[in-house]
Amino acid sequence: MTEVLYKMNSNIESNAYSSFAAVYDTFMDNVPYEEWGAYLHGFLEEYNIEDGLVLDLGCGTGTMTEFLAALGYDMIGVDSSGDMLELALEKKEKSGHDILYLQQDMREFELYGTVRAIFSICDSLNYITEPEDLKQVFYWVNNYLDLDGVFIFDFNTEYKYREILGNTTIAENREECSFIWDNYYYNEERINEYELSLFIKDEELSLGNGDIYRKYQETHFQRGYTLKEMTQLVKSSGMKFFAAYDAFTREAPSENSERIYVIAGKGDF
């Protein structure tokens, strides 16, 4: 089964990560989510967001949503993938946290009112491959932020796609699943293409027949943005640019930064 999830100059499909969702947390088990969560929480506290409603935009399977809920925030998670949200709901059932999950396209998401903070991390915004579409995302963020609210997001840089990821292959083998991840960077378009081949063990077919794996293929596209572009898009949406950092530090971004965190909002800080 082959599914194209993200296409240049097209809508984001609602079945994003449809095959990968089943094994996403397995392959992401080496990500230091607690450290990332503490880094994000530090920014929230710095901007006086210590409680209240917070939106995780592009929440995926809800790992970071759960982390912030455990710290006492009233969490909302938005994602376009129903498969990802199913896993998020399973985590919610286990934790007992009162989290509202909504399946929506981030370019036109709707909330019931304003929130104190919105964050979008793990390069979710790089999947918005058209600057005008990203401007629309920022417009809605501005629309749903409290007057003193903050917006925190990260993005993979053009440098990372061009020098680190572009034209490389990543592979990993696990007992229950394996993947081959081929990257191709198109310098003129500034688009990175991921061709993902998944081999997921079919537990039912494997009973009495040895290990049988199903193959799935997905194609993803992400755009490499510069900090200058992100700053301009933030300001064009009506928000104010507050700060930018080389990811997981408090250092200013450099030309070799691979991931950058941006803080924006409405108020004066």
Contacts in CASP RR format, 6 or more apart in sequence:
PFRMAT RR
TARGET T0000
AUTHOR 0000-0000-0000
METHOD contacts of the structure
MODEL  1
MTEVLYKMNSNIESNAYSSFAAVYDTFMDNVPYEEWGAYLHGFLEEYNIE
DGLVLDLGCGTGTMTEFLAALGYDMIGVDSSGDMLELALEKKEKSGHDIL
YLQQDMREFELYGTVRAIFSICDSLNYITEPEDLKQVFYWVNNYLDLDGV
FIFDFNTEYKYREILGNTTIAENREECSFIWDNYYYNEERINEYELSLFI
KDEELSLGNGDIYRKYQETHFQRGYTLKEMTQLVKSSGMKFFAAYDAFTR
EAPSENSERIYVIAGKGDF
1 19 0 8 1.000
1 216 0 8 1.000
1 217 0 8 1.000
2 216 0 8 1.000
2 217 0 8 1.000
2 218 0 8 1.000
3 13 0 8 1.000
3 15 0 8 1.000
3 18 0 8 1.000
3 19 0 8 1.000
3 216 0 8 1.000
3 217 0 8 1.000
3 218 0 8 1.000
4 13 0 8 1.000
4 218 0 8 1.000
4 219 0 8 1.000
5 12 0 8 1.000
5 13 0 8 1.000
5 15 0 8 1.000
5 16 0 8 1.000
5 17 0 8 1.000
5 18 0 8 1.000
5 218 0 8 1.000
5 219 0 8 1.000
5 220 0 8 1.000
6 12 0 8 1.000
6 13 0 8 1.000
6 16 0 8 1.000
6 127 0 8 1.000
6 129 0 8 1.000
6 219 0 8 1.000
6 220 0 8 1.000
6 221 0 8 1.000
6 222 0 8 1.000
7 221 0 8 1.000
8 129 0 8 1.000
8 130 0 8 1.000
8 189 0 8 1.000
8 191 0 8 1.000
8 221 0 8 1.000
9 129 0 8 1.000
9 130 0 8 1.000
11 105 0 8 1.000
12 80 0 8 1.000
12 105 0 8 1.000
12 107 0 8 1.000
12 127 0 8 1.000
12 128 0 8 1.000
13 80 0 8 1.000
14 80 0 8 1.000
14 81 0 8 1.000
14 82 0 8 1.000
14 103 0 8 1.000
14 105 0 8 1.000
15 81 0 8 1.000
15 82 0 8 1.000
15 83 0 8 1.000
16 80 0 8 1.000
16 81 0 8 1.000
16 84 0 8 1.000
16 127 0 8 1.000
17 24 0 8 1.000
17 60 0 8 1.000
17 81 0 8 1.000
17 83 0 8 1.000
17 84 0 8 1.000
17 218 0 8 1.000
18 81 0 8 1.000
18 83 0 8 1.000
18 218 0 8 1.000
19 198 0 8 1.000
19 200 0 8 1.000
19 216 0 8 1.000
19 217 0 8 1.000
19 218 0 8 1.000
20 196 0 8 1.000
20 198 0 8 1.000
20 216 0 8 1.000
20 218 0 8 1.000
21 61 0 8 1.000
21 81 0 8 1.000
21 82 0 8 1.000
21 83 0 8 1.000
21 84 0 8 1.000
21 86 0 8 1.000
21 87 0 8 1.000
22 83 0 8 1.000
22 200 0 8 1.000
23 176 0 8 1.000
23 177 0 8 1.000
23 179 0 8 1.000
23 198 0 8 1.000
23 200 0 8 1.000
24 60 0 8 1.000
24 61 0 8 1.000
24 84 0 8 1.000
24 87 0 8 1.000
25 61 0 8 1.000
25 63 0 8 1.000
25 87 0 8 1.000
26 174 0 8 1.000
26 176 0 8 1.000
26 177 0 8 1.000
27 172 0 8 1.000
27 174 0 8 1.000
27 177 0 8 1.000
27 179 0 8 1.000
28 63 0 8 1.000
33 63 0 8 1.000
33 64 0 8 1.000
33 67 0 8 1.000
34 67 0 8 1.000
35 248 0 8 1.000
36 64 0 8 1.000
36 121 0 8 1.000
36 248 0 8 1.000
37 64 0 8 1.000
37 67 0 8 1.000
37 68 0 8 1.000
39 248 0 8 1.000
39 261 0 8 1.000
40 64 0 8 1.000
40 68 0 8 1.000
40 119 0 8 1.000
40 121 0 8 1.000
40 152 0 8 1.000
41 68 0 8 1.000
41 71 0 8 1.000
43 150 0 8 1.000
43 152 0 8 1.000
43 261 0 8 1.000
43 263 0 8 1.000
44 50 0 8 1.000
44 54 0 8 1.000
44 73 0 8 1.000
44 117 0 8 1.000
44 150 0 8 1.000
44 152 0 8 1.000
47 117 0 8 1.000
47 149 0 8 1.000
47 150 0 8 1.000
47 242 0 8 1.000
47 263 0 8 1.000
47 269 0 8 1.000
48 148 0 8 1.000
49 116 0 8 1.000
49 117 0 8 1.000
49 149 0 8 1.000
49 150 0 8 1.000
51 72 0 8 1.000
51 73 0 8 1.000
51 74 0 8 1.000
51 116 0 8 1.000
52 73 0 8 1.000
52 74 0 8 1.000
52 115 0 8 1.000
52 116 0 8 1.000
53 73 0 8 1.000
53 74 0 8 1.000
53 75 0 8 1.000
53 76 0 8 1.000
53 114 0 8 1.000
53 115 0 8 1.000
53 116 0 8 1.000
54 68 0 8 1.000
54 73 0 8 1.000
54 74 0 8 1.000
54 75 0 8 1.000
54 76 0 8 1.000
54 115 0 8 1.000
54 116 0 8 1.000
54 117 0 8 1.000
54 118 0 8 1.000
54 119 0 8 1.000
55 75 0 8 1.000
55 76 0 8 1.000
55 77 0 8 1.000
55 78 0 8 1.000
55 111 0 8 1.000
55 115 0 8 1.000
55 117 0 8 1.000
55 118 0 8 1.000
55 119 0 8 1.000
55 144 0 8 1.000
56 62 0 8 1.000
56 64 0 8 1.000
56 65 0 8 1.000
56 68 0 8 1.000
56 75 0 8 1.000
56 76 0 8 1.000
56 77 0 8 1.000
56 78 0 8 1.000
56 119 0 8 1.000
56 120 0 8 1.000
57 77 0 8 1.000
57 78 0 8 1.000
57 106 0 8 1.000
57 109 0 8 1.000
57 118 0 8 1.000
57 119 0 8 1.000
57 120 0 8 1.000
57 124 0 8 1.000
57 137 0 8 1.000
57 141 0 8 1.000
57 153 0 8 1.000
58 77 0 8 1.000
58 78 0 8 1.000
58 79 0 8 1.000
58 80 0 8 1.000
58 106 0 8 1.000
58 120 0 8 1.000
58 124 0 8 1.000
59 65 0 8 1.000
59 77 0 8 1.000
59 78 0 8 1.000
59 79 0 8 1.000
59 84 0 8 1.000
59 85 0 8 1.000
59 88 0 8 1.000
59 101 0 8 1.000
60 79 0 8 1.000
60 81 0 8 1.000
60 84 0 8 1.000
60 85 0 8 1.000
60 87 0 8 1.000
60 88 0 8 1.000
61 84 0 8 1.000
61 87 0 8 1.000
61 88 0 8 1.000
61 91 0 8 1.000
62 77 0 8 1.000
62 84 0 8 1.000
62 87 0 8 1.000
62 88 0 8 1.000
62 91 0 8 1.000
63 91 0 8 1.000
64 119 0 8 1.000
64 121 0 8 1.000
64 122 0 8 1.000
65 75 0 8 1.000
65 77 0 8 1.000
65 88 0 8 1.000
65 99 0 8 1.000
66 75 0 8 1.000
66 91 0 8 1.000
66 92 0 8 1.000
66 95 0 8 1.000
66 97 0 8 1.000
66 99 0 8 1.000
68 75 0 8 1.000
69 75 0 8 1.000
69 95 0 8 1.000
69 97 0 8 1.000
69 98 0 8 1.000
69 99 0 8 1.000
70 95 0 8 1.000
70 97 0 8 1.000
74 98 0 8 1.000
75 97 0 8 1.000
75 99 0 8 1.000
75 100 0 8 1.000
76 99 0 8 1.000
76 100 0 8 1.000
76 101 0 8 1.000
76 102 0 8 1.000
76 111 0 8 1.000
76 115 0 8 1.000
77 88 0 8 1.000
77 99 0 8 1.000
77 100 0 8 1.000
77 101 0 8 1.000
77 102 0 8 1.000
78 101 0 8 1.000
78 102 0 8 1.000
78 103 0 8 1.000
78 104 0 8 1.000
78 106 0 8 1.000
78 109 0 8 1.000
79 85 0 8 1.000
79 88 0 8 1.000
79 101 0 8 1.000
79 103 0 8 1.000
79 104 0 8 1.000
80 103 0 8 1.000
80 104 0 8 1.000
80 105 0 8 1.000
80 106 0 8 1.000
81 103 0 8 1.000
82 103 0 8 1.000
85 101 0 8 1.000
85 103 0 8 1.000
88 99 0 8 1.000
88 101 0 8 1.000
89 101 0 8 1.000
92 99 0 8 1.000
92 101 0 8 1.000
102 109 0 8 1.000
104 110 0 8 1.000
106 120 0 8 1.000
106 124 0 8 1.000
106 128 0 8 1.000
106 137 0 8 1.000
106 140 0 8 1.000
107 128 0 8 1.000
107 133 0 8 1.000
107 136 0 8 1.000
107 137 0 8 1.000
107 140 0 8 1.000
108 136 0 8 1.000
108 140 0 8 1.000
109 140 0 8 1.000
109 144 0 8 1.000
111 144 0 8 1.000
113 144 0 8 1.000
114 144 0 8 1.000
114 145 0 8 1.000
114 146 0 8 1.000
115 144 0 8 1.000
115 145 0 8 1.000
115 146 0 8 1.000
115 149 0 8 1.000
116 146 0 8 1.000
116 148 0 8 1.000
116 149 0 8 1.000
116 150 0 8 1.000
117 145 0 8 1.000
117 149 0 8 1.000
117 150 0 8 1.000
117 151 0 8 1.000
117 152 0 8 1.000
118 141 0 8 1.000
118 144 0 8 1.000
118 145 0 8 1.000
118 150 0 8 1.000
118 151 0 8 1.000
118 152 0 8 1.000
119 151 0 8 1.000
119 152 0 8 1.000
119 153 0 8 1.000
120 152 0 8 1.000
120 153 0 8 1.000
120 154 0 8 1.000
121 152 0 8 1.000
121 153 0 8 1.000
121 154 0 8 1.000
122 154 0 8 1.000
123 154 0 8 1.000
123 155 0 8 1.000
123 156 0 8 1.000
123 222 0 8 1.000
123 259 0 8 1.000
124 153 0 8 1.000
125 134 0 8 1.000
125 137 0 8 1.000
125 153 0 8 1.000
125 154 0 8 1.000
125 155 0 8 1.000
125 225 0 8 1.000
126 155 0 8 1.000
126 156 0 8 1.000
126 222 0 8 1.000
126 223 0 8 1.000
126 224 0 8 1.000
126 225 0 8 1.000
127 220 0 8 1.000
127 221 0 8 1.000
127 222 0 8 1.000
128 134 0 8 1.000
128 137 0 8 1.000
128 223 0 8 1.000
129 191 0 8 1.000
129 221 0 8 1.000
129 222 0 8 1.000
129 223 0 8 1.000
130 223 0 8 1.000
131 225 0 8 1.000
131 229 0 8 1.000
131 233 0 8 1.000
134 225 0 8 1.000
134 233 0 8 1.000
135 233 0 8 1.000
135 236 0 8 1.000
135 237 0 8 1.000
138 151 0 8 1.000
138 233 0 8 1.000
138 234 0 8 1.000
138 236 0 8 1.000
138 237 0 8 1.000
138 239 0 8 1.000
139 237 0 8 1.000
139 238 0 8 1.000
141 151 0 8 1.000
141 237 0 8 1.000
141 239 0 8 1.000
142 151 0 8 1.000
142 237 0 8 1.000
142 238 0 8 1.000
142 239 0 8 1.000
142 265 0 8 1.000
142 266 0 8 1.000
145 151 0 8 1.000
145 239 0 8 1.000
145 265 0 8 1.000
145 266 0 8 1.000
146 266 0 8 1.000
147 266 0 8 1.000
147 267 0 8 1.000
148 266 0 8 1.000
148 267 0 8 1.000
149 265 0 8 1.000
149 266 0 8 1.000
149 267 0 8 1.000
150 242 0 8 1.000
150 263 0 8 1.000
150 264 0 8 1.000
150 265 0 8 1.000
150 269 0 8 1.000
151 234 0 8 1.000
151 239 0 8 1.000
151 263 0 8 1.000
151 264 0 8 1.000
151 265 0 8 1.000
152 261 0 8 1.000
152 262 0 8 1.000
152 263 0 8 1.000
153 261 0 8 1.000
153 262 0 8 1.000
153 264 0 8 1.000
154 247 0 8 1.000
154 259 0 8 1.000
154 260 0 8 1.000
154 261 0 8 1.000
154 262 0 8 1.000
155 224 0 8 1.000
155 225 0 8 1.000
155 230 0 8 1.000
155 259 0 8 1.000
155 260 0 8 1.000
155 262 0 8 1.000
156 165 0 8 1.000
156 222 0 8 1.000
156 224 0 8 1.000
156 258 0 8 1.000
156 259 0 8 1.000
157 224 0 8 1.000
157 225 0 8 1.000
157 226 0 8 1.000
157 227 0 8 1.000
157 253 0 8 1.000
157 257 0 8 1.000
157 258 0 8 1.000
157 259 0 8 1.000
157 260 0 8 1.000
158 190 0 8 1.000
158 224 0 8 1.000
158 225 0 8 1.000
158 226 0 8 1.000
159 255 0 8 1.000
159 256 0 8 1.000
159 257 0 8 1.000
159 258 0 8 1.000
160 224 0 8 1.000
160 258 0 8 1.000
160 259 0 8 1.000
161 185 0 8 1.000
161 190 0 8 1.000
161 192 0 8 1.000
161 222 0 8 1.000
161 224 0 8 1.000
162 185 0 8 1.000
162 187 0 8 1.000
164 258 0 8 1.000
165 183 0 8 1.000
165 185 0 8 1.000
165 192 0 8 1.000
166 183 0 8 1.000
166 184 0 8 1.000
166 185 0 8 1.000
166 192 0 8 1.000
167 183 0 8 1.000
167 184 0 8 1.000
167 185 0 8 1.000
168 183 0 8 1.000
169 180 0 8 1.000
169 181 0 8 1.000
169 182 0 8 1.000
169 183 0 8 1.000
170 180 0 8 1.000
170 181 0 8 1.000
170 183 0 8 1.000
171 178 0 8 1.000
171 179 0 8 1.000
171 180 0 8 1.000
171 181 0 8 1.000
172 178 0 8 1.000
172 179 0 8 1.000
175 201 0 8 1.000
176 200 0 8 1.000
176 201 0 8 1.000
177 198 0 8 1.000
177 199 0 8 1.000
177 200 0 8 1.000
177 201 0 8 1.000
177 213 0 8 1.000
178 198 0 8 1.000
178 199 0 8 1.000
178 213 0 8 1.000
179 196 0 8 1.000
179 197 0 8 1.000
179 198 0 8 1.000
179 199 0 8 1.000
180 196 0 8 1.000
180 197 0 8 1.000
181 194 0 8 1.000
181 195 0 8 1.000
181 196 0 8 1.000
181 197 0 8 1.000
182 194 0 8 1.000
182 195 0 8 1.000
182 196 0 8 1.000
182 197 0 8 1.000
183 192 0 8 1.000
183 193 0 8 1.000
183 194 0 8 1.000
183 195 0 8 1.000
184 192 0 8 1.000
184 193 0 8 1.000
184 195 0 8 1.000
185 191 0 8 1.000
185 192 0 8 1.000
185 193 0 8 1.000
186 192 0 8 1.000
186 193 0 8 1.000
190 223 0 8 1.000
190 224 0 8 1.000
191 221 0 8 1.000
191 222 0 8 1.000
191 223 0 8 1.000
191 224 0 8 1.000
192 221 0 8 1.000
192 222 0 8 1.000
192 223 0 8 1.000
192 224 0 8 1.000
193 219 0 8 1.000
193 220 0 8 1.000
193 221 0 8 1.000
194 218 0 8 1.000
194 219 0 8 1.000
194 220 0 8 1.000
194 221 0 8 1.000
194 222 0 8 1.000
195 217 0 8 1.000
195 218 0 8 1.000
195 219 0 8 1.000
196 217 0 8 1.000
196 218 0 8 1.000
196 219 0 8 1.000
196 220 0 8 1.000
197 215 0 8 1.000
197 216 0 8 1.000
197 217 0 8 1.000
198 215 0 8 1.000
198 216 0 8 1.000
198 217 0 8 1.000
198 218 0 8 1.000
199 213 0 8 1.000
199 214 0 8 1.000
199 215 0 8 1.000
200 213 0 8 1.000
200 214 0 8 1.000
200 216 0 8 1.000
201 211 0 8 1.000
201 212 0 8 1.000
201 213 0 8 1.000
202 212 0 8 1.000
202 213 0 8 1.000
202 214 0 8 1.000
205 212 0 8 1.000
206 212 0 8 1.000
227 244 0 8 1.000
227 253 0 8 1.000
227 260 0 8 1.000
227 262 0 8 1.000
230 244 0 8 1.000
230 260 0 8 1.000
230 262 0 8 1.000
231 241 0 8 1.000
231 244 0 8 1.000
231 262 0 8 1.000
234 240 0 8 1.000
234 241 0 8 1.000
234 262 0 8 1.000
234 264 0 8 1.000
235 241 0 8 1.000
239 264 0 8 1.000
239 265 0 8 1.000
239 266 0 8 1.000
240 264 0 8 1.000
240 265 0 8 1.000
240 266 0 8 1.000
240 267 0 8 1.000
240 268 0 8 1.000
241 262 0 8 1.000
241 264 0 8 1.000
242 263 0 8 1.000
242 264 0 8 1.000
242 265 0 8 1.000
242 269 0 8 1.000
243 262 0 8 1.000
243 263 0 8 1.000
244 252 0 8 1.000
244 253 0 8 1.000
244 260 0 8 1.000
244 261 0 8 1.000
244 262 0 8 1.000
244 263 0 8 1.000
245 251 0 8 1.000
245 252 0 8 1.000
245 253 0 8 1.000
245 260 0 8 1.000
245 261 0 8 1.000
246 252 0 8 1.000
246 253 0 8 1.000
246 254 0 8 1.000
246 257 0 8 1.000
246 259 0 8 1.000
246 260 0 8 1.000
247 257 0 8 1.000
247 258 0 8 1.000
247 259 0 8 1.000
247 260 0 8 1.000
247 261 0 8 1.000
253 260 0 8 1.000
END
